[in-house]
Amino acid sequence: MGTAFGTFGELLQGVLPEKDGDFLVTLPVARWTMATFRQDPDSSELLVQPPEKTKAHRLASMILEETPQPTGGTLTVSSVIPEGKGLASSSADLVATARAMGQALDVEMPASRIERLLARIEPTDGVLYPAIVAFHHRTVRLRTVLGSLPAMGVVGIDEGGSVDTVDFNRVPKPFTAADRREYVRLLDRLTDAIGRRDLAEVGRIATRSALMNQALRYKRSLEPMCEICRDVGGLGVAVGHSGTTLGVLVDAEDPAYTHRVTAAAQACSELAGHVSVYRTLSFPNTLYAGPGLPAPA
């Protein structure tokens, strides 16, 4: 069995001035994918349930091709992460699949190997690391482990429809040289804010990133969500930059947390109908917490 968490969009996503500068900063949330793989040594056939999990099927096939002892079996992928919304559902499916395959086949599945495999399939989020990370999603490689933050609530809405990650990443980025320099400054600010556990600054940066992303994927609800955030005393607005979701961030340790979330949910329901409340993940025991630490093997 293998598991992987999803994200609520990203705290920051853009393009840096360097070559292959597309990057994102993850916002892990407590929504999960679970994968199980049961070997069948008497068969060479790989079955995947549900059958529409074609990317998981491709990954499992690649792993089996690298396994010295040929085997078949059944891979089952179960997830509560909505698809095509910018919540890292596909990345979570793939990471959970890799972990399940590694456990079942008794082979090492370090992050470096998972990255290598996933790079052959699609642009991928950084959900294989138990931390908030800066990640080059198009080339599927870790940039920096940034650490962990206190828990936040995310009062989220969905504008509807879905986005194909592969197609989205083929779209030319409209960002100027000045925009790219601003993303450098925002990433530096965010790295410092996470190190200081400064949720107010994290919220400001998330909102700025969402506003800059309007040039790439416009969200009609962003300005009303920013107004709701101000009205309820939220930290900022996070979005699925390549998806359809927007959410108001609220400090879960704020004594007025319940009141703020309730007020935000009511206002969001008037704006968009269905509202979902997420909770971000903290990683107090991670071996990698802390800005600038190297990637695990």
C-alpha positions in Angstrom: 0.0 0.0 0.0 1.1 3.5 -0.7 -0.4 6.9 0.1 0.2 10.5 -1.0 -1.4 13.8 0.1 -2.9 16.4 -2.2 -2.5 20.2 -2.2 -4.8 23.2 -2.3 -3.2 24.7 -5.4 0.0 26.4 -4.6 1.3 29.2 -2.3 3.3 30.5 -5.2 3.8 29.5 -8.9 5.5 31.3 -11.7 8.7 31.4 -13.8 12.2 32.4 -12.7 14.7 34.1 -15.0 16.9 31.0 -15.2 16.6 28.3 -17.8 13.8 25.8 -17.0 12.6 28.3 -14.4 9.0 27.2 -14.1 8.4 26.4 -10.4 5.8 26.1 -7.7 5.6 26.1 -3.9 3.3 23.4 -2.6 0.5 23.8 -0.1 -0.2 20.3 1.3 -3.7 19.5 2.6 -5.2 16.6 4.4 -6.8 14.9 1.3 -5.3 11.6 0.2 -4.8 9.1 -2.5 -4.3 5.4 -1.5 -2.9 2.8 -3.9 -2.6 -0.9 -3.4 -0.8 -3.5 -5.5 -1.4 -7.2 -5.2 1.1 -9.4 -7.2 0.0 -12.4 -9.2 3.2 -14.3 -10.0 1.2 -16.7 -12.3 0.2 -13.8 -14.6 2.1 -11.2 -16.6 -1.0 -9.0 -17.0 -1.3 -5.7 -15.1 -4.8 -4.7 -14.2 -5.7 -1.2 -12.9 -8.8 -0.2 -11.0 -10.5 2.0 -11.9 -9.4 1.6 -15.6 -9.5 5.3 -16.3 -6.3 5.7 -14.1 -4.2 5.5 -17.2 -1.3 7.4 -15.9 -1.0 5.2 -12.9 -1.2 2.2 -15.2 1.7 3.6 -17.3 3.8 4.2 -14.2 3.2 0.7 -12.8 4.1 -0.8 -16.1 7.4 1.2 -16.1 8.2 0.0 -12.6 7.5 -3.6 -13.5 9.7 -3.3 -16.6 12.6 -2.4 -14.3 11.9 -5.3 -11.9 14.3 -8.3 -12.3 11.5 -10.9 -11.6 8.6 -10.4 -14.1 5.2 -10.4 -12.4 1.6 -9.3 -13.0 -1.0 -8.1 -10.5 -3.8 -5.7 -9.7 -3.2 -2.0 -8.9 -6.1 -0.3 -7.2 -6.1 3.5 -6.8 -8.6 5.2 -4.5 -8.7 9.0 -3.9 -10.8 11.7 -2.3 -8.9 14.4 -4.2 -11.1 16.0 -7.0 -9.5 15.7 -10.4 -8.6 18.5 -12.8 -9.0 21.2 -10.2 -5.4 22.1 -9.4 -5.3 20.0 -6.2 -2.5 17.6 -7.3 -4.8 14.7 -7.8 -2.7 13.2 -10.6 0.6 13.7 -8.8 -0.9 12.1 -5.7 -2.1 9.1 -7.7 1.4 8.6 -9.2 3.3 9.0 -6.0 1.0 6.6 -4.1 1.3 4.1 -7.0 5.1 4.3 -6.9 5.1 3.7 -3.2 2.7 0.8 -3.3 4.7 -0.8 -6.1 7.9 -0.4 -4.2 6.4 -2.0 -1.1 4.9 -4.9 -2.9 7.9 -5.7 -5.0 10.4 -5.0 -2.1 12.4 -2.5 -4.1 13.7 0.8 -3.0 11.6 3.8 -4.2 13.5 6.9 -3.1 12.4 10.4 -4.2 15.1 10.6 -6.9 13.7 7.4 -8.6 10.1 8.6 -8.3 11.1 11.9 -9.9 12.9 10.2 -12.7 9.9 8.0 -13.5 7.3 10.7 -13.2 9.3 13.0 -15.5 8.6 10.5 -18.3 4.8 10.9 -17.8 3.8 14.5 -17.1 4.6 17.7 -15.2 4.3 16.8 -11.5 3.7 18.5 -8.1 6.1 18.0 -5.2 3.8 15.9 -3.1 6.4 13.2 -2.6 8.2 15.3 0.0 6.8 15.6 3.6 7.2 19.3 3.7 6.4 22.6 1.9 8.8 22.6 -1.1 9.8 24.7 -4.1 9.6 22.3 -7.0 10.3 22.5 -10.7 7.1 20.8 -11.9 7.9 20.8 -15.6 11.2 19.1 -15.2 10.1 17.2 -12.1 12.9 18.0 -9.7 13.1 19.4 -6.2 14.5 23.0 -5.9 14.4 23.5 -2.1 12.8 22.1 1.0 11.3 25.1 2.7 9.9 23.5 5.8 6.6 23.5 7.6 3.9 25.9 8.8 1.3 25.9 11.5 -2.0 24.5 10.3 -4.4 26.7 8.3 -8.0 26.2 7.2 -8.8 26.8 3.5 -12.4 27.8 2.7 -12.5 26.8 -1.0 -14.7 27.1 -4.0 -14.5 25.6 -7.5 -15.3 27.7 -10.6 -16.2 24.6 -12.5 -14.8 22.6 -15.3 -11.4 20.9 -15.3 -7.9 21.6 -16.5 -5.5 19.0 -18.1 -2.1 19.5 -16.6 -0.2 18.4 -19.7 -2.1 20.7 -22.0 -1.8 23.6 -19.6 1.9 23.4 -19.4 2.2 23.6 -23.1 0.7 27.1 -23.0 3.4 29.8 -23.5 3.8 31.9 -20.3 3.0 35.6 -20.8 5.3 36.7 -18.0 7.8 39.5 -18.7 11.4 39.8 -17.5 10.1 42.1 -14.8 7.6 39.5 -13.7 10.3 36.8 -13.5 12.4 39.1 -11.3 9.4 39.6 -9.1 9.0 35.8 -8.8 12.6 35.7 -7.5 11.7 38.3 -4.8 8.4 36.5 -3.9 10.2 33.1 -3.6 12.9 34.7 -1.3 10.1 36.4 0.8 8.2 33.1 1.0 11.3 31.1 2.0 12.0 33.6 4.8 8.3 33.7 5.9 8.1 29.9 6.2 11.3 29.8 8.2 9.8 32.4 10.6 6.4 30.6 10.5 4.9 34.0 9.5 1.4 33.1 8.2 0.4 36.7 7.5 3.3 37.1 5.1 2.6 33.7 3.6 -1.0 34.9 2.9 0.1 38.1 1.3 2.5 36.2 -1.0 -0.2 33.7 -2.0 -2.6 36.5 -2.9 0.1 38.3 -5.0 0.8 35.0 -6.8 -2.9 34.5 -7.5 -3.2 38.0 -8.9 -0.1 37.6 -11.1 -1.5 34.3 -12.4 -4.6 36.1 -13.8 -2.5 36.8 -17.0 -2.1 33.1 -17.5 -5.4 31.6 -16.2 -8.0 34.1 -15.3 -10.3 33.4 -12.4 -13.5 35.5 -12.3 -14.0 34.9 -8.6 -10.6 36.1 -7.4 -11.5 39.7 -6.6 -14.7 38.7 -4.7 -12.6 36.1 -2.8 -10.1 38.7 -1.9 -12.9 40.9 -0.6 -14.3 37.9 1.5 -10.8 37.4 2.9 -10.5 41.0 4.0 -14.0 41.0 5.5 -13.5 37.8 7.6 -9.9 38.6 8.6 -8.3 35.9 6.6 -4.6 35.6 5.8 -4.9 35.6 2.0 -6.2 33.8 -1.0 -4.5 30.7 -2.5 -5.5 29.3 -5.9 -4.9 26.3 -8.1 -2.8 28.2 -10.6 -3.4 25.5 -13.3 -6.8 24.6 -11.9 -10.2 25.9 -11.0 -10.1 26.3 -7.3 -9.7 29.4 -5.0 -9.6 29.4 -1.2 -9.4 31.8 1.7 -6.6 31.0 4.2 -7.4 31.2 7.9 -5.0 30.6 10.8 -6.2 27.5 12.6 -4.6 28.6 15.9 -6.5 32.0 15.8 -9.0 32.1 18.7 -11.6 33.4 16.2 -10.9 30.6 13.8 -14.4 29.0 13.9 -16.0 32.4 13.5 -13.8 33.3 10.5 -14.3 30.0 8.7 -18.0 30.1 9.2 -18.3 33.7 7.9 -16.0 32.9 5.0 -18.0 29.7 4.1 -21.3 31.6 4.2 -19.9 34.4 2.0 -18.4 31.9 -0.4 -21.6 29.9 -0.7 -23.4 33.0 -1.8 -20.6 33.6 -4.4 -20.3 30.0 -5.8 -22.7 27.6 -4.2 -20.8 24.6 -3.0 -18.0 25.3 -0.5 -15.3 22.9 0.8 -13.2 23.4 3.9 -9.7 21.9 3.8 -7.0 21.8 6.5 -3.3 22.2 5.6 -0.8 19.7 6.8 2.1 20.5 9.2 5.2 18.3 9.3 6.7 18.8 12.8 8.7 15.6 12.7 10.0 15.8 9.1 13.7 15.2 8.8 13.8 17.8 6.0 12.1 20.8 7.7 14.0 24.0 7.4 14.9 26.3 4.5 17.6 25.3 2.2 18.2 21.7 3.3 19.2 19.3 0.6 16.9 16.8 -1.1 16.6 13.4 0.4 18.1 10.6 -1.7 
